Amino acid sequence: MAKTFKKILGEELSYYRRGARLSVIELAGKSGVSRQSIYDIEAGDQNVAPDQYENLIRACGISPEQWVKGFDERATLKLPRRHQGLVQLLVSIIKSGDDELIATARNVLDALSDKASPKEPSEKKATRASPGPS
């Protein structure tokens, strides 16, 4: 079952609160949001207004810009360690804005993807040389 947006926001808040080494009580004091609301938000059981959520993440020492960028970083961290460098390299290439470099990376990845993707039996038949006219 797919996670709801409330659940994702709750997990994000919990991630940043723990990273800031704040208890729920401390976060409540710094943000002006009640303890029960923080528990409910982190559990994904309560809607949260954007300005309220911003207050919460700022109380954890995170700017809205850092919060948005953090999604990419945490997605990378969920990959096996041996693949994280590859993702970071690709992100660096994309962030460079160098169209030629990006196009080259895309072409190489497309070629590798074609090589790595198993061909369907019908595709294999289509690529075989036809026996010439008899």
Rosetta blueprint (number, residue, H / E / L):
1 M L
2 A L
3 K L
4 T L
5 F H
6 K H
7 K H
8 I H
9 L H
10 G H
11 E H
12 E H
13 L H
14 S H
15 Y H
16 Y H
17 R H
18 R H
19 G H
20 A L
21 R L
22 L L
23 S L
24 V H
25 I H
26 E H
27 L H
28 A H
29 G H
30 K H
31 S H
32 G L
33 V L
34 S L
35 R H
36 Q H
37 S H
38 I H
39 Y H
40 D H
41 I H
42 E H
43 A L
44 G L
45 D L
46 Q L
47 N L
48 V L
49 A L
50 P H
51 D H
52 Q H
53 Y H
54 E H
55 N H
56 L H
57 I H
58 R H
59 A H
60 C L
61 G L
62 I L
63 S L
64 P H
65 E H
66 Q H
67 W H
68 V H
69 K H
70 G H
71 F H
72 D H
73 E H
74 R H
75 A H
76 T H
77 L H
78 K L
79 L L
80 P L
81 R H
82 R H
83 H H
84 Q H
85 G H
86 L H
87 V H
88 Q H
89 L H
90 L H
91 V H
92 S H
93 I H
94 I H
95 K H
96 S H
97 G L
98 D L
99 D H
100 E H
101 L H
102 I H
103 A H
104 T H
105 A H
106 R H
107 N H
108 V H
109 L H
110 D H
111 A H
112 L H
113 S H
114 D H
115 K H
116 A H
117 S L
118 P L
119 K L
120 E L
121 P H
122 S H
123 E H
124 K H
125 K H
126 A H
127 T H
128 R L
129 A L
130 S L
131 P L
132 G L
133 P L
134 S L
